């Protein structure tokens, strides 16, 4: 559900672009986690309209509402605008609960929600943790999507978003920065709770 939700009717533009262009999506979601809100709406609307794909139909109303709540919460947590705040909250939770997951589960204030949100966000960031040939291929595809956005922004007379200029963005430098300042610190924190992450993904 999450994988489908996070990419449902993806248009290739990030939240910043939608906000600058004042698109219908930006207006609909008041510039707040625009794409993430749109993806959630698309998936749940599609399920409501087509019983054959409604995976919640076999659940009780209470369980269906809880699954919907969790999916929305986790998808919204993938908005990169909140990345550093999410990481800060995650570090704070580790300081409070340590690495014993039973202590996280015993908390009534949303510790497990925070943990789940961070796991999904980590999955969204995880491309550099793959074997190099696959990671390099996906990095090229993502940068090309950024460049296509930059082309549209230039045609509309909008300021180019970061990493969206074909003329100034270099793939090696962009990936080093992404890994050094975003991915590696995140996975190092995640490895405190899940040591297998430090053993298998961080070394990549």
C-alpha positions in Angstrom: 0.0 0.0 0.0 2.7 2.4 1.0 4.8 1.9 -2.2 1.7 2.5 -4.3 0.6 5.4 -2.3 3.9 7.2 -2.4 4.0 7.2 -6.2 0.3 7.3 -7.2 -0.2 9.5 -10.2 3.3 10.9 -9.8 3.8 13.9 -12.1 7.5 14.3 -11.8 7.5 17.7 -10.0 8.4 18.2 -6.4 6.5 20.2 -3.8 8.7 23.3 -4.3 7.8 23.4 -8.0 4.1 23.0 -7.3 4.2 25.8 -4.7 6.1 28.2 -7.0 3.8 27.6 -9.9 0.7 27.8 -7.7 -0.7 24.7 -9.3 -4.1 23.2 -8.5 -2.5 20.7 -6.2 -0.7 23.4 -4.3 -3.9 25.3 -3.9 -5.8 22.2 -2.9 -3.3 21.3 -0.1 -2.4 24.9 0.9 1.3 24.3 0.1 1.6 21.6 2.8 3.2 18.3 1.8 1.5 18.7 -1.6 2.5 15.6 -3.3 2.3 13.4 -0.2 -1.3 14.6 0.4 -2.2 14.1 -3.2 -0.8 10.5 -3.3 -2.8 9.6 -0.2 -6.0 11.1 -1.6 -5.5 9.3 -4.9 -5.0 5.8 -3.4 -7.9 6.0 -0.9 -10.2 7.6 -3.5 -9.4 4.8 -6.0 -10.1 2.1 -3.4 -13.4 3.8 -2.4 -14.4 3.9 -6.0 -13.3 0.3 -7.0 -14.1 -2.5 -4.6 -11.8 -4.9 -6.5 -8.7 -3.0 -5.4 -10.0 -1.9 -1.9 -7.7 -3.9 0.3 -9.4 -2.4 3.4 -12.8 -3.9 2.6 -12.2 -7.1 4.5 -11.2 -5.2 7.7 -13.5 -4.0 10.5 -14.3 -0.3 10.3 -12.0 0.4 13.3 -9.1 -1.5 11.7 -9.7 0.1 8.3 -9.5 3.5 9.9 -6.3 2.6 11.8 -4.7 1.4 8.6 -5.7 4.5 6.8 -4.3 6.7 9.6 -1.0 4.8 9.6 -0.6 5.0 5.9 -1.3 8.7 5.8 1.0 9.4 8.7 3.9 7.4 7.2 3.5 8.9 3.7 3.4 12.5 5.0 6.6 11.7 7.0 8.4 11.2 3.6 8.2 15.0 2.8 11.8 16.1 2.7 10.8 19.5 4.1 10.4 17.8 7.5 13.5 15.5 7.2 15.7 17.1 9.7 12.9 17.7 12.2 11.9 14.0 11.9 15.5 12.9 12.4 15.7 15.2 15.5 12.5 13.6 17.0 13.8 10.1 16.2 17.1 10.8 18.0 15.1 12.1 21.0 13.0 9.0 21.1 16.1 6.8 21.0 17.4 8.8 24.0 14.1 8.1 25.8 13.5 4.5 24.9 16.9 3.1 23.9 17.1 0.2 21.5 14.7 -2.2 23.3 11.7 -2.2 21.0 9.4 -3.4 23.8 9.9 0.0 25.5 8.8 1.7 22.2 5.7 -0.6 22.0 4.8 0.2 25.6 4.7 3.9 25.0 1.2 5.4 24.5 2.4 8.7 23.1 3.1 7.5 19.5 6.6 6.1 19.8 5.8 3.2 17.4 4.2 5.7 14.9 7.5 7.6 14.9 9.5 4.4 14.4 7.3 3.3 11.5 7.4 6.7 9.9 11.2 6.7 10.1 11.4 3.2 8.6 9.3 4.3 5.6 11.3 7.5 5.2 14.5 5.5 5.4 13.2 3.2 2.6 12.4 6.3 0.5 16.0 7.5 1.0 17.7 4.2 0.6 18.9 4.2 -3.0 22.5 4.9 -2.2 22.5 1.8 0.0 22.0 -0.5 -3.0 24.7 -2.1 -5.0 26.5 0.6 -6.9 25.3 -0.3 -10.5 21.7 -0.2 -9.4 22.2 2.9 -7.2 23.9 4.7 -10.1 21.2 3.8 -12.5 18.5 5.1 -10.2 20.5 8.3 -9.4 20.7 9.1 -13.1 16.9 8.5 -13.5 16.1 10.8 -10.5 18.4 13.5 -11.8 16.9 13.4 -15.2 13.5 13.9 -13.6 14.9 16.9 -11.7 16.3 18.3 -15.0 12.9 17.9 -16.7 11.4 19.8 -13.8 14.1 22.5 -14.3 13.2 22.7 -18.0 9.6 23.4 -17.1 10.5 25.9 -14.4 12.8 27.8 -16.9 10.0 27.9 -19.5 7.6 29.3 -16.9 10.1 31.9 -15.8 10.4 30.4 -12.3 13.5 30.1 -10.3 15.1 26.7 -10.8 14.8 24.4 -7.8 17.9 22.9 -6.3 19.5 20.1 -8.4 17.2 20.9 -11.3 19.7 22.8 -13.6 21.2 20.8 -16.4 23.9 23.4 -16.7 25.2 23.5 -13.1 24.2 20.2 -11.4 26.9 17.6 -11.5 25.8 14.0 -10.6 28.9 13.1 -8.6 28.7 16.2 -6.4 25.0 16.0 -6.0 25.2 12.4 -4.8 28.1 13.0 -2.5 26.1 15.8 -0.8 23.0 13.7 -0.6 24.8 10.8 0.9 27.0 12.9 3.3 24.3 15.2 4.7 21.1 13.3 4.3 21.4 9.5 3.9 24.4 8.5 5.9 23.5 10.4 9.1 19.9 9.0 8.9 21.0 5.4 8.5 23.6 5.7 11.3 20.8 6.8 13.7 18.5 4.0 12.4 21.4 1.5 13.0 21.3 2.3 16.7 17.9 0.7 16.9 18.4 -1.9 14.1 22.0 -3.0 14.1 21.6 -5.0 10.9 21.2 -1.7 9.1 24.7 -0.8 10.3 26.1 -4.1 9.2 24.5 -4.3 5.7 23.4 -0.9 4.5 25.7 1.8 6.0 28.9 0.2 4.6 27.4 0.5 1.1 
